[in-house]
Amino acid sequence: MQILGWLWKPIRMNAAFFVFMFVLGYLCTQTEIRLHLRGAKPYELSAVELFFDLYLTCVFLTLMPQRIRKWIRLLFAIILYVVALIDMFCYVHFESTLTPTMLMLFFETTGQEASEFLNSYVGWDLLTSKTGWIFLIAGLHILWAIFSVWWKKYHPSTEHCIPQQAIPYLQAGLGVIVLGLFIYCTTQCLPNKQAIHRLMTKSNLGEVEHELTTKGCADLYLPIHRMVFSLYANRLASHQITQLMAATEKVQVDSCDFRSPQIVLIIGESFNKHRSQLYGYDKPTTPRQLQRMQDSTLIAFTDVVAPWNLTSFVFKYVFSLHAVGDQDDWTDQPMFPEIFRKAGYHVTFLTNQFLPKAGEAVYDFSGGFFLNHPSLSEQLFDTRNTRLHRFDEGVLQDYDALKEHHDHQLTIFHLMGQHVDYRGRFPVKTRRMFSAADYPDKKLAEKRLQINADYDNATRYNDSIVDEIIRRFEQRNAIVIYMPDHGEECFNTLDYFGRNHSATIDYRLAREEFEIPFWIWASEEYRQTHPREWEAVRRYRHRPYMTDLLPHTLMYLGGIYSKDYRKDYDVLNSSYNEKRPRLLKNSVDYNGLRPK
């Protein structure tokens, strides 16, 4: 009976803390729902897991000496209230709970910026929003603490109202209830606890991101969880930034003859190769690219895959001279933009995705943290844009706003492309061409048929943006390379759209999510003045290729002579290794998957 009584003791000794923290946590789980996701609901095990977490916290407090227990409990309460207040504030003003990017922006904020921020956002309306509930709970908690001190001072213990001989039985009964609840809660929330442990023990941001794409990934259902995760993610990012900064010391350029004065790299998003007219699709999704190919100014490569089906992983491999299968890590090698800068090229980066914003998901944080770090960004780029746009035509405006152009320039465009939600990737009123009725052969529900049609609409809009970029270089000595980061499922072989990150990689998955369009266009002046390079593009277009090797081809086109350049990695070089394994997700060789 005494043992059962001990099970109740942690709650009895910390009753007010337990009750108010439960109310605080449950309020946050029920009100902070992801607004951008249709049908989003609160975490269904929030009450169960909250009981589990608070009970263990109270067990810890009970084990503390009585003289310091109240101070530790007070510290815990202050931390939980402050973090909940910050989290709710972010949710109210930015429609997102606390994220690693928000924390990163906070660390980079100056005193003046902080003052301006507080003047803009902090006012009496804070109390009338959902953040007011946090203040209300905290106020009631303080009032209860004051009242309980007064009651104990001027009134006898309430235990005297209960017969002494009944107290052990009452505590034992309550202990049985607590034991039953604890066992039930443990069995229910154990999978999420294991998932949180996996998430918080990864060694780099890439592993963290991949863990969050798997089925049964961790649900960070409380503000304190999100705060700890944000601190953890920023620590991992900081470690990798340190490694990348050290890699900049390795940059060595022996000479540069500026073989291609104007090099343009266009990085698209989520482009299924088999939804492009260049590769045999029966709908006019890329008419402008097709016309340029028919005019022999654009050459499409036929056997190209992405190393990953996650944007952030692709960016790390595409920007770093590290290739899949190399012994070192991607952070141990310099990145091609800084090599171009050291060679004498002016490097411009115009992105419609990787700029830090408050509500940024961990995927974009993982992909853009090294591009957005102030010191490293200065090493990589001479010119950058500073804002994101609803549609990719905004990036064209950013380019047009550049005050000067340079004789030797590398320009990188990073588009939003066909990133889900497809309907949001093109102006619906003016640029919608395809509708559900255009796909009578697909056995899909009406809503899914329209999603399918909007993917093609987004692809056609992307075609117009890419063509407009080319137009800006038609009268210059320029070569343009286009590649998306990865492919995308869109009802081609399954009743499914998006990407399946946890599935075993077979050829069907590789065909949809890793095979990508890849082409090179050159202006008339470039083709006339660079016949050898253009002939290499034409001759080698059927070579097997993976885009993690792109930096070496870019260095060749730039005429950059460096110890870091490898001929066997350059698809335009006669010494290119066509037998190299193309390891998808660093695990499965695409060469062995593809039917002969």
Disulfide bonds with the S-S distance in Angstrom:
none
